[in-house]
Amino acid sequence: MRTKLIQFDTMRLYSICLLMITFLSFELNAQVYEIDDQNGNVITACSGTFLDSGGTTGNYGNDENLSATFQSGSGQPISLDFTTWDVENQANCDWDGLRIYNGINNSAPLIGVFCTVSPGTITSSNANNALTFEFYSDNIINEIGWEATISCNSPTIDFCDPIASGNVDTDGDGVTDFCDQDDDNDGITDASEGYGCGKTSDWGTAPWLWTNGNDNDTLNGIAPDLDLTINVASTTAGNLDALGGTQIDNTYFGGIPQLGVFFDPAANTGTSPVIITLTFSSPVDNFQFLLSDIDERDGNIDQVTVVSDNGNPIMSPASAGVSSVTVAGNVAQSFTGGGNSDNSDTGDVRVNFPQAITVVTITYEEIGGLADPTLRGIGILGGMIFCSGPDSDNDDIPDYLDEDSDDDGCNDVIEAGHTDDDNDAEVDGTGYDTTNGLVIGASSAYTGNNNDVVTDGPDADNDGISDACDSCPTLANPAQEPDADCDGVPTSEDCDDSDATVTNTNVNDADCDGVPTSEDCDDNDATVTNTNINDADCDGVPTSEDCDDNDATVTNTNINDADCDGVPTSEDCDDNDATVTNTNVNDADCDGVPTSEDCDDNDATVTNTNVNDADCDGVPTSEDCNDNDATVTNTNVNDADCDGVPTSEDCDDNDATVTNTNVNDADCDGVPTSEDCDDNDATVTNTNVNDADCDGVPTSEDCDDNDATVTNTNVNDADCDGVPTSEDCDD
């Protein structure tokens, strides 16, 4: 929200009237131009007097044929106001007369021929901003002629139009702040928000009290909450005095009460500038005042330049008659022959700041070039007008311009009880009044006042947001997050937020499937209900078993692997502890036996730390021909190559890829175990003799070779009749 100063009087209307005048600017040399002296000339001027050939004391001559052209020096139309007129009277102006042309020469359009009737005021309306005059007279009878005042007119400025005036339009409604009665369109007039305008009373009357000779002081309370500090200084040697009070006004400033600044500089100090700084304690707008006694006296020529912290002012001579001062932009100066303006308004200049300002700097100089200028002085702040308003929240935005005057998070338009459906801090309406800037079409507008918006309203939940603007008045919500049912769960995460009568205060569960938002992959879409799985990244792996479920942007769709070590949960002994990574072994029961070789690896509670026995038949994997198939259990035979020959009796059982299915021959010497006396010792190979009892008698010749426990080491006696085979024909 925003605000202007307290309403002291009706000076704001007065200030507008003053600014809506046609400003005049004047050429440097206010001279007298007699037509005979200027015959054939083009004179560039914005001030001075145009006379006939008789001047101010005589008549014009007979048989004259003279001309002169006046052209504006300001770039604006030039005007001549004929204040005296007496030319020989004849109905058709055949005898004497003055022809006036709207242009730079007599080829321009003829405005008229004047003799009997005065031309009055003539203003140019051509691109050259020029008027041409031709005077003729016959050979008898002449009169006193004429006197005309020269001026250059500026076009009338509409200070309510931001484009035409170049002034600020804070709320963009097409009416400048200077004329806008509601500068923030909140439905509360600026006056109701404390904005008002004040003016100086007589210097010497409170609060306009100044101690004579004091160069620095602060005027307190020139308006509610507004002070003005004035500092007068010069770096040039000399005697500097600031005087206040009516005792000097009648002498120097034409009876206009104001503050006088006088300086007598030392010799050879050049322009000897005096710097006058005006500092307001808070911004003011529509600030205007008079500068007085800008004149020329004994070769001392005054020049005054005015600037601010927010642009230059509009300046114009204030005298209704001949002025001793000319103005160009923000510079006012007198000229040689300008004369002394004491006790008159001829040296007055009005200074206007339609925009808001805080600091104004006035530089007062002597430009006559004198080696030792005498005492000089000007008056400042005569008839001063200013407008301002309070700043309730001290944010450097006055209430009349502040959308939230008390900085409570609730816009003034709402606190004043108005409608603002689009939440733009402006009262809803159909447009703006182009004259005063008020919102039209708003039935509730302009019924509030500043007390409504700067007084803390009820705040039931003490969250710093007044109840008028609080989305949940009974639930602390300082950030004002959307929460339709005011249960503390944001709308974006609350499955029952559509029904404000149901309060879900414990769970962030947008789709109401019982799975918290933080663990539910489809919780963004409340129309999809996932009631069975906590799966934050929607890869089909429950959160409890998915190593990357904390990062929903990574999807692991193939493996249940809680600790992300590449070992599926079902085969990883340490998968319950995701901080431990087992990257090399599939060993579900952590007994050091790989899952592929461990008969009890399905049951992680049983640990088999000694034997590789995939089928749990008691035969180590290295000796079990069917250990690759854990579903087949061989509990009786150690037969690594599955040829039916026990490992203990099979000479090739060490090589499970070779199957010996016919012979029991442990030492692989070609003698069956049943006939080989040394077959028990597979490390000894008997490749030549079948001698079961190892008595050196071949089985075929040994009568007791069938009994390997009886050893016949001396006789070859197959029938055991005591007759050696070599001597027994029937052995």
TALIN-V727238 format. One record per residue. N is the residue number from 1. OMEGA is omega in whole degrees, -180 to 180 (999 if undefined). Layout:
((N/OMEGA) (N/OMEGA))
//
This chain:
((1/-177) (2/-175) (3/173) (4/-175) (5/177) (6/-177) (7/-180) (8/-178) (9/-178) (10/-174) (11/180) (12/177) (13/179) (14/-179) (15/178) (16/180) (17/-179) (18/-176) (19/-178) (20/177) (21/174) (22/-177) (23/-180) (24/171) (25/-170) (26/178) (27/-174) (28/-172) (29/179) (30/-171) (31/175) (32/-178) (33/174) (34/-171) (35/179) (36/178) (37/-175) (38/-174) (39/178) (40/-177) (41/167) (42/-176) (43/175) (44/-175) (45/172) (46/176) (47/179) (48/-177) (49/179) (50/-176) (51/171) (52/-174) (53/179) (54/-179) (55/-177) (56/-173) (57/-176) (58/178) (59/173) (60/-175) (61/175) (62/175) (63/178) (64/174) (65/-170) (66/178) (67/174) (68/178) (69/176) (70/-179) (71/-178) (72/175) (73/-176) (74/-176) (75/178) (76/-179) (77/179) (78/180) (79/172) (80/-178) (81/-177) (82/-177) (83/175) (84/-179) (85/175) (86/179) (87/-176) (88/-172) (89/175) (90/-168) (91/-176) (92/-179) (93/180) (94/-174) (95/178) (96/178) (97/178) (98/175) (99/180) (100/-178) (101/-180) (102/-179) (103/-171) (104/179) (105/-176) (106/172) (107/180) (108/180) (109/179) (110/177) (111/179) (112/176) (113/-170) (114/174) (115/-178) (116/-176) (117/178) (118/175) (119/-176) (120/177) (121/180) (122/-179) (123/-180) (124/175) (125/-180) (126/-175) (127/-179) (128/-176) (129/-174) (130/173) (131/180) (132/-177) (133/175) (134/179) (135/177) (136/176) (137/178) (138/-171) (139/177) (140/175) (141/172) (142/-176) (143/-176) (144/174) (145/-173) (146/168) (147/-178) (148/178) (149/-177) (150/175) (151/176) (152/-173) (153/170) (154/179) (155/177) (156/-180) (157/175) (158/-176) (159/175) (160/-179) (161/-176) (162/180) (163/-178) (164/-174) (165/-176) (166/-178) (167/-172) (168/173) (169/-170) (170/-175) (171/174) (172/-179) (173/177) (174/178) (175/-177) (176/176) (177/-180) (178/-176) (179/-174) (180/179) (181/175) (182/-170) (183/176) (184/175) (185/-180) (186/179) (187/177) (188/-178) (189/178) (190/180) (191/179) (192/178) (193/172) (194/-179) (195/177) (196/-178) (197/178) (198/179) (199/177) (200/164) (201/-178) (202/172) (203/-174) (204/177) (205/-177) (206/2) (207/-176) (208/-179) (209/-180) (210/177) (211/-178) (212/180) (213/179) (214/-176) (215/-178) (216/178) (217/176) (218/175) (219/-176) (220/173) (221/176) (222/171) (223/178) (224/179) (225/-179) (226/176) (227/178) (228/176) (229/-180) (230/179) (231/179) (232/-175) (233/174) (234/175) (235/-180) (236/178) (237/179) (238/-178) (239/-177) (240/179) (241/170) (242/-175) (243/177) (244/177) (245/-176) (246/-177) (247/180) (248/-173) (249/-176) (250/-177) (251/-170) (252/-166) (253/174) (254/178) (255/-180) (256/-179) (257/178) (258/-179) (259/179) (260/176) (261/-176) (262/-178) (263/174) (264/-174) (265/174) (266/-179) (267/174) (268/179) (269/175) (270/-176) (271/175) (272/-175) (273/171) (274/-178) (275/180) (276/-177) (277/177) (278/-179) (279/177) (280/-179) (281/174) (282/-174) (283/172) (284/173) (285/-175) (286/-177) (287/179) (288/-179) (289/177) (290/161) (291/-175) (292/174) (293/172) (294/-170) (295/177) (296/-178) (297/177) (298/178) (299/172) (300/-180) (301/-178) (302/170) (303/-179) (304/177) (305/-176) (306/176) (307/177) (308/177) (309/-179) (310/175) (311/-177) (312/180) (313/167) (314/-176) (315/179) (316/174) (317/-177) (318/-176) (319/177) (320/-179) (321/178) (322/-176) (323/176) (324/-175) (325/173) (326/-178) (327/172) (328/-178) (329/-179) (330/-179) (331/175) (332/180) (333/174) (334/-175) (335/179) (336/-177) (337/180) (338/174) (339/-179) (340/-177) (341/-179) (342/174) (343/175) (344/180) (345/-175) (346/179) (347/-177) (348/175) (349/176) (350/-180) (351/-177) (352/173) (353/178) (354/179) (355/179) (356/179) (357/174) (358/-177) (359/176) (360/179) (361/179) (362/178) (363/-175) (364/-174) (365/174) (366/-174) (367/-179) (368/178) (369/180) (370/179) (371/-179) (372/-178) (373/-179) (374/179) (375/176) (376/179) (377/174) (378/173) (379/178) (380/173) (381/172) (382/179) (383/-175) (384/176) (385/179) (386/179) (387/179) (388/-179) (389/-177) (390/176) (391/-169) (392/-177) (393/176) (394/178) (395/-180) (396/172) (397/-180) (398/-173) (399/-176) (400/176) (401/-171) (402/-180) (403/-180) (404/-169) (405/-178) (406/175) (407/179) (408/179) (409/-180) (410/-176) (411/-178) (412/-177) (413/179) (414/-178) (415/178) (416/176) (417/-178) (418/-179) (419/178) (420/-175) (421/-179) (422/173) (423/179) (424/178) (425/176) (426/178) (427/-180) (428/179) (429/-177) (430/-180) (431/-176) (432/174) (433/-175) (434/179) (435/-174) (436/176) (437/179) (438/177) (439/178) (440/179) (441/179) (442/-172) (443/-176) (444/-173) (445/172) (446/175) (447/-179) (448/172) (449/-172) (450/179) (451/-180) (452/-168) (453/-180) (454/175) (455/-180) (456/178) (457/178) (458/178) (459/-170) (460/-176) (461/176) (462/179) (463/178) (464/178) (465/-179) (466/-175) (467/-178) (468/-178) (469/-174) (470/-180) (471/176) (472/-172) (473/-177) (474/179) (475/-179) (476/-178) (477/-173) (478/179) (479/179) (480/174) (481/178) (482/-179) (483/-169) (484/-178) (485/174) (486/177) (487/179) (488/177) (489/-179) (490/180) (491/-176) (492/-176) (493/-172) (494/-174) (495/-177) (496/-175) (497/178) (498/-179) (499/-175) (500/-180) (501/178) (502/-177) (503/177) (504/-171) (505/-170) (506/-168) (507/168) (508/-172) (509/-171) (510/-176) (511/174) (512/178) (513/178) (514/178) (515/-180) (516/-180) (517/-176) (518/-177) (519/-173) (520/-174) (521/-176) (522/-175) (523/177) (524/179) (525/-175) (526/-180) (527/178) (528/-177) (529/177) (530/-171) (531/-170) (532/-166) (533/167) (534/-172) (535/-171) (536/-177) (537/173) (538/176) (539/178) (540/179) (541/-179) (542/-179) (543/-177) (544/-177) (545/-173) (546/-175) (547/-177) (548/-176) (549/177) (550/179) (551/-174) (552/180) (553/177) (554/-177) (555/176) (556/-170) (557/-171) (558/-167) (559/167) (560/-171) (561/-171) (562/-177) (563/173) (564/177) (565/180) (566/178) (567/-179) (568/-180) (569/-177) (570/-176) (571/-173) (572/-175) (573/-177) (574/-176) (575/176) (576/180) (577/-175) (578/180) (579/178) (580/-177) (581/177) (582/-171) (583/-171) (584/-168) (585/168) (586/-172) (587/-171) (588/-177) (589/174) (590/178) (591/180) (592/178) (593/180) (594/-180) (595/-177) (596/-177) (597/-173) (598/-175) (599/-178) (600/-177) (601/176) (602/179) (603/-175) (604/-180) (605/178) (606/-177) (607/177) (608/-172) (609/-171) (610/-168) (611/168) (612/-174) (613/-171) (614/-176) (615/174) (616/178) (617/180) (618/178) (619/-180) (620/-180) (621/-177) (622/-177) (623/-172) (624/-175) (625/-178) (626/-178) (627/176) (628/178) (629/-175) (630/-179) (631/178) (632/-177) (633/176) (634/-171) (635/-171) (636/-169) (637/169) (638/-174) (639/-171) (640/-176) (641/173) (642/177) (643/179) (644/178) (645/-179) (646/-179) (647/-177) (648/-177) (649/-172) (650/-175) (651/-178) (652/-177) (653/177) (654/178) (655/-175) (656/180) (657/178) (658/-176) (659/177) (660/-171) (661/-171) (662/-169) (663/169) (664/-174) (665/-171) (666/-176) (667/174) (668/177) (669/180) (670/178) (671/-179) (672/-179) (673/-177) (674/-178) (675/-173) (676/-175) (677/-178) (678/-178) (679/177) (680/179) (681/-176) (682/180) (683/178) (684/-176) (685/177) (686/-173) (687/-171) (688/-167) (689/171) (690/-173) (691/-171) (692/-176) (693/172) (694/178) (695/179) (696/178) (697/-180) (698/-179) (699/-177) (700/-177) (701/-174) (702/-175) (703/-179) (704/-178) (705/178) (706/178) (707/-174) (708/-179) (709/178) (710/-177) (711/176) (712/-172) (713/-171) (714/-168) (715/170) (716/-173) (717/-172) (718/-177) (719/174) (720/177) (721/179) (722/178) (723/-180) (724/-178) (725/-176) (726/-178) (727/-174) (728/-175) (729/-179) (730/180) (731/999))
//
